[in-house]
Amino acid sequence: MSLTNPFGDVTITDPQAMRALAHPVRLAALTALQRNGPMTATQLSAHVGATPSVTSWHLRHLATFGLVTDADPGEVPADGRQRYWKAVARGFTVEPSGSEESQTARRALATQIEQAARQQADRWWAETEPELDHTWRRLSGTANTGVRLTAAELERLQRDMDELLAVYTRRADEDAPADARRVRILRNYLPEAR
């Protein structure tokens, strides 16, 4: 796994890692760790809808691919009896090779990510949006823009957007302004077939 993209995300290229992360409990566990920081399997179980022992098994599986690891002692309460897990990065990107195995694994993972994103957006509209003040409500929302691009232009657009967002994603939480809120930015690049 590499951390060379602008966000400092883990770049997943291994089809087996993609398939492993395509499991809903594993994806939910990794997402919760990325969002909330180190947790035990028991703490995570409420976020992923599985028992602590099942959650622990899935965490060990994610660890074999370098996506999660044991939290450092300074990051967790001084209780040696519990195992705290953490995500190795704040996010991940997927870069499949051209092989059919890799493309199939990427599709499985993308399907699971899209399903989780739809559920997250549905929850946001039902639970969070009604509670926002006018300013935050005005700044939230969805856009759907079609544009004609070459492959090189799309690649440049993705890189430019990543670099713009990286300024904020790489900023430590403690360095964010006091009135900053977590904002989920969901992006899809969906080239049309000819």
C-alpha positions in Angstrom: 0.0 0.0 0.0 1.2 3.5 -0.8 0.4 6.9 0.6 1.5 8.9 -2.4 -1.7 10.6 -3.5 -2.5 14.2 -2.5 -4.8 13.2 0.4 -2.3 10.8 2.1 -4.8 8.1 1.5 -3.9 4.4 1.1 -3.9 3.4 -2.6 -5.3 -0.1 -3.0 -4.0 -1.9 -6.1 -4.3 -5.6 -4.9 -7.6 -7.3 -6.1 -7.7 -9.4 -3.0 -7.6 -6.2 -0.8 -10.4 -4.8 -3.0 -12.5 -7.9 -2.5 -11.8 -7.9 1.2 -12.9 -4.3 1.6 -16.0 -4.9 -0.5 -17.6 -6.7 2.5 -20.1 -4.4 4.1 -18.9 -5.0 7.7 -15.2 -4.4 6.7 -16.0 -1.3 4.8 -18.2 0.0 7.7 -15.4 -0.8 10.2 -12.7 1.0 8.2 -15.0 4.0 7.6 -15.8 4.2 11.3 -12.1 4.1 12.3 -11.2 6.7 9.7 -13.9 9.0 11.0 -13.7 8.4 14.7 -10.2 7.3 15.4 -9.0 4.3 17.4 -11.7 1.9 18.8 -12.0 -1.6 20.1 -13.9 -4.3 18.3 -16.6 -3.9 20.9 -16.9 -0.2 20.3 -16.9 -0.7 16.6 -19.6 -3.4 16.7 -22.3 -0.8 17.2 -21.2 1.0 14.1 -21.0 -2.0 11.8 -24.0 -4.1 13.0 -22.0 -7.2 14.0 -21.0 -8.8 17.2 -17.7 -7.9 18.8 -16.2 -11.2 17.9 -17.3 -11.0 14.3 -16.1 -7.4 14.1 -12.7 -8.5 15.6 -12.4 -11.2 12.9 -13.1 -8.7 10.1 -10.5 -6.2 11.6 -7.8 -8.9 11.6 -8.7 -9.6 8.0 -8.3 -5.9 7.1 -5.0 -5.9 8.9 -3.6 -8.6 6.6 -4.0 -6.0 3.8 -2.4 -3.2 5.8 -5.7 -1.2 6.0 -5.9 -1.2 9.8 -3.4 -1.7 12.5 -3.1 -1.6 16.3 -3.4 1.9 17.7 -0.3 3.4 19.3 -0.3 3.5 23.1 -0.5 7.3 23.2 -3.6 7.3 21.1 -5.8 5.2 23.4 -6.7 4.9 27.1 -4.0 3.2 29.2 -5.8 -0.1 29.5 -3.6 -3.0 28.3 -6.5 -5.4 28.4 -8.3 -4.1 25.3 -7.0 -4.0 21.8 -7.6 -0.7 20.0 -7.5 -0.6 16.2 -6.9 2.4 13.9 -7.1 3.0 10.2 -3.7 3.5 8.6 -4.9 6.5 6.7 -7.9 8.9 6.7 -9.1 7.5 3.4 -8.4 5.2 0.4 -8.3 5.3 -3.3 -8.5 2.3 -5.7 -6.2 1.9 -8.7 -7.0 -1.4 -10.5 -4.7 -2.9 -13.0 -6.0 -3.8 -16.4 -6.6 -7.4 -15.5 -10.1 -8.9 -15.4 -9.6 -10.0 -11.8 -8.6 -6.5 -10.8 -11.6 -4.9 -12.7 -14.0 -7.4 -11.2 -12.7 -6.7 -7.7 -12.9 -2.9 -8.3 -16.5 -3.3 -9.4 -17.5 -5.2 -6.3 -15.8 -2.6 -4.1 -17.3 0.3 -6.0 -20.8 -1.3 -5.7 -20.4 -1.6 -1.9 -19.0 2.0 -1.6 -21.9 3.4 -3.7 -24.5 1.5 -1.6 -22.9 2.8 1.6 -22.8 6.4 0.1 -26.5 6.2 -0.8 -27.4 5.1 2.7 -25.2 7.9 4.1 -26.9 10.5 1.9 -30.4 9.1 2.7 -29.6 9.4 6.5 -28.1 12.9 6.0 -31.3 14.1 4.2 -33.6 12.6 6.8 -31.6 13.3 10.0 -29.0 16.0 9.5 -30.3 18.4 6.8 -33.4 19.4 8.8 -31.2 20.4 11.8 -28.8 22.7 9.9 -29.0 26.4 10.1 -29.6 28.4 6.9 -25.9 28.9 6.0 -25.0 25.2 6.2 -28.2 24.2 4.5 -27.5 26.6 1.6 -24.0 25.3 1.2 -25.1 21.6 1.1 -26.6 19.7 -1.7 -26.0 17.9 -4.9 -24.9 18.7 -8.4 -25.1 16.7 -11.6 -23.0 18.1 -14.4 -22.3 16.6 -17.8 -19.2 17.7 -19.6 -17.3 16.5 -22.7 -13.7 15.6 -21.9 -10.8 13.6 -23.3 -9.3 10.9 -21.0 -6.3 13.3 -20.4 -8.6 16.1 -19.5 -10.6 13.9 -17.1 -7.3 12.8 -15.5 -6.2 16.4 -15.1 -9.6 17.4 -13.6 -9.4 14.6 -11.1 -5.9 15.6 -10.1 -6.8 19.3 -9.8 -9.8 18.5 -7.6 -7.7 16.1 -5.5 -5.1 18.8 -5.0 -7.7 21.4 -4.0 -9.3 19.1 -1.5 -6.0 17.8 -0.2 -5.3 21.2 1.6 -8.3 20.4 3.8 -8.1 16.6 4.1 -4.5 16.6 5.2 -5.1 19.3 7.8 -5.0 17.9 11.4 -8.4 18.1 13.1 -6.8 20.2 15.9 -5.6 22.8 13.3 -9.1 23.3 11.8 -10.9 26.5 12.8 -13.2 26.3 15.8 -16.4 26.6 13.6 -15.3 23.9 11.1 -17.6 20.9 10.6 -17.0 17.6 9.0 -18.3 17.7 5.4 -18.7 14.5 3.3 -17.9 15.1 -0.3 -19.1 12.3 -2.6 -17.7 12.4 -6.1 -18.4 10.2 -9.1 -16.6 10.3 -12.4 -18.8 8.3 -14.8 -17.6 8.4 -18.4 -20.3 7.4 -20.8 -19.9 4.6 -23.3 -19.8 5.6 -27.0 
